[in-house]
Amino acid sequence: MSDIFGNISGLKPSQIKALSNLKKRRLPPNDLITTAIASSLCILSEEIGREIGVLCDRKGHILKIIVGSNLTLDIPELAWKERGRLSGIRLIHSHPNPDALRPDDITNLLINRLDCVTVVFRNRYSGNIMLQYAFMDTYEKAWKSDITQYSDVKLNLRELIFDLEEKLGSTEKVRKVYKSNQAVCVVCADSRDRAERRSEELSELAATAGVEVEDVIIQIRKRNDPSFLVGSGKLKEILTQARRLDVDMLIFDPELTPVQAKNISDATELKILDRTLLILDIFAVRAASREGKIQVELAQLKYSLPRLVGKNNMLSRLMGGGIGGRGPGETKLEIDRRRAQERILYLEKQIKQISAQRALRRGKRNSSNIPVVAIVGYTNAGKSTLLKSITKADVLCEDKLFATLDPRTRRVRFPENLELILTDTVGFIEDLPEDLQKAFKATLEELENSDLLIHLIDISDPRHIFHMGEVEKILKEMGLSDKPFVNVFNKIDKTDIYPENNTGNFFISALDKRTMEPLISFVADFFLVPSVIPEYSESVE
């Protein structure tokens, strides 16, 4: 029984015994299969209506018997230890119905580095045993033979495998050994009109986090599966693809519920992240000031607290007391939750102190009647570059999402004896996690006391119209939609077509100060003389 892998429920004792007897047989090292083993596999497979496989080594010893379903055969993942070498294991299996090698057979060949995979079945008309086999051509592709009659196959298996290893060993570049970044698969489940946009942005977020996106998997759904987000069948396909690509983690969008996160984690050993956790991770790396680090830690704790409950169902049940729940102390899970709650309360007090300190500084600025201009916009619109160009401030400017977390404030003096405060703020993003919004409340309070908002838009981004709407929606949620603002379209150096500056908007390249002169003149005039911000703004297609 221990030699049989898979579900044997429903099989008769005689069928189980026949499977066990297969284990006692041996294949010639130079041959794909013997007539006796091929015939036994076909007869048994047709009798039970399932796929049956055998794994054997290069000496012909059968190591494991595998019972699958009528369409699939789940192969245990094999550990290969030497670069440039195959696993030394080959798979021979039968289909209950006449059928060639399937994509999952090739996937098993590639991810387990099998010497060979062979399928056998009987011709429904003649009764002859037919087969098809495949070898690795490269570490990403396989070579398949034609379907042929068993008696017509003539090859020296041992020599073929040795030649293949020599070929693969001379060209291999194993990412497991040489990679510097982790590799991920991005999974997005959403409606048709949102899925492509969300998956592209999730890939950009992953790149910002320093991981390599190997594949993007999109599932169009009206409603997400409450247990696995993408459904159990689709999740199995995703995990197969992840194994084939040798990735380290899966990143899901939208945010996983605690139940979904637990169920997916139970199904795989890969690291599991969702969009929210990925953004929090980026923020954790980018935060430089004490204030930024406090804000990020607070958001991380609020995200993780409800998910602590699902880490161990047994402990969750024991926390209520009664039989099994009595003892000298708290469970580890309860201790973790209590400590997290205590830490959240402490950090919230710290945030309140920061808010008070900011309010004090703002009060001093207000008493000096220095106007404040805040730059807002979608993440990676070029806000830091604009601040640097105008003020010559030494600020970080990168072509990445969320390059700026800690706000930068600089004082600017104009020739007309005008001074103003220019503030760069954290970038907005679609569905910015609520806990993150709350954590960054102290930072975003700077916007409430601004006299003018510069809404910076990356005109080179094909989604800039959508981004404009998202920023305006967030400003409205913050009660800032009545603030004077001006739309400034940035990165005109990356696009060929844009309107002239006669629509009430401004079109600039933050890298070229000459293009910014109309904007700077407008800001100066706005505070020097009574000015009116245009009541309209036209979107740029």
Secondary structure, DSSP 4 states (H G I P E B T S, - for coil): -TTEEE--TT--HHHHHHHHHHTT-B--TTSS--HHHHHHHHHHHHHHTS-EEEEE-TT-BEEEEEE--SS---PPPP---STT---S-EEEEE-SSS----HHHHHHHHHTT-SEEEEEEE-TTT--EEEEEEEESSSS-EEEPPPEEGGG----HHHHHHHHHHHHHHH---HHHH-SS-EEEEEEEE-HHHHHHHHHHHHHHHHHTT-EEEEEEEEE-SS-BTTTBS-HHHHHHHHHHHHHHT-SEEEEESPPPHHHHHHHHHH-SSEEEEHHHHHHHHHHHH--SHHHHHHHHHHHHHHHHHHHGGG-HHHHHHTT-STTT-SSS--HHHHHHHHHHHHHHHHHHHHHHHHHHHHHHHHHHHHTT--EEEEEEBTTSSHHHHHHHHH-------SSTT---S-EEEEEEETTTEEEEEEE-PPB-TT--HHHHHHTHHHHHHHHT-SEEEEEEETTSTTHHHHHHHHHHHHHHTT-TTS-EEEEEE-GGG-S----S-SS-EE-BTTBHHHHHHHHHHHHHHHHTT----S------
